[in-house]
């Protein structure tokens, strides 16, 4: 993360176990609870992206 920060990126680290999602490996989208993980990612993107990059309904 320090490398990204020095390059001007503001990374976020979300430990899935800390938010109640357990038993995952490195292939998150292939896990049985992949929809839970996708929801976390979607919420993070919605919060993190600038308004100019967000789709409007």
VENPE-V631358 format. One record per residue. N is the residue number from 1. RES is the residue in three letters. SS is DSSP state (H for helix, E for strand, L for the rest). Layout:
N/RES/SS
N/RES/SS
This chain:
1/UNK/L
2/UNK/H
3/UNK/H
4/UNK/H
5/UNK/H
6/UNK/H
7/UNK/L
8/UNK/L
9/UNK/L
10/UNK/L
11/UNK/L
12/UNK/L
13/UNK/L
14/UNK/L
15/UNK/L
16/UNK/H
17/UNK/H
18/UNK/H
19/UNK/H
20/UNK/L
21/UNK/L
22/UNK/L
23/UNK/L
24/UNK/L
25/UNK/L
26/UNK/L
27/UNK/L
28/UNK/H
29/UNK/H
30/UNK/H
31/UNK/L
32/UNK/L
33/UNK/L
34/UNK/H
35/UNK/H
36/UNK/H
37/UNK/H
38/UNK/H
39/UNK/H
40/UNK/H
41/UNK/H
42/UNK/H
43/UNK/H
44/UNK/H
45/UNK/H
46/UNK/H
47/UNK/H
48/UNK/H
49/UNK/L
50/UNK/L
51/UNK/H
52/UNK/H
53/UNK/H
54/UNK/L
55/UNK/L
56/UNK/L
57/UNK/L
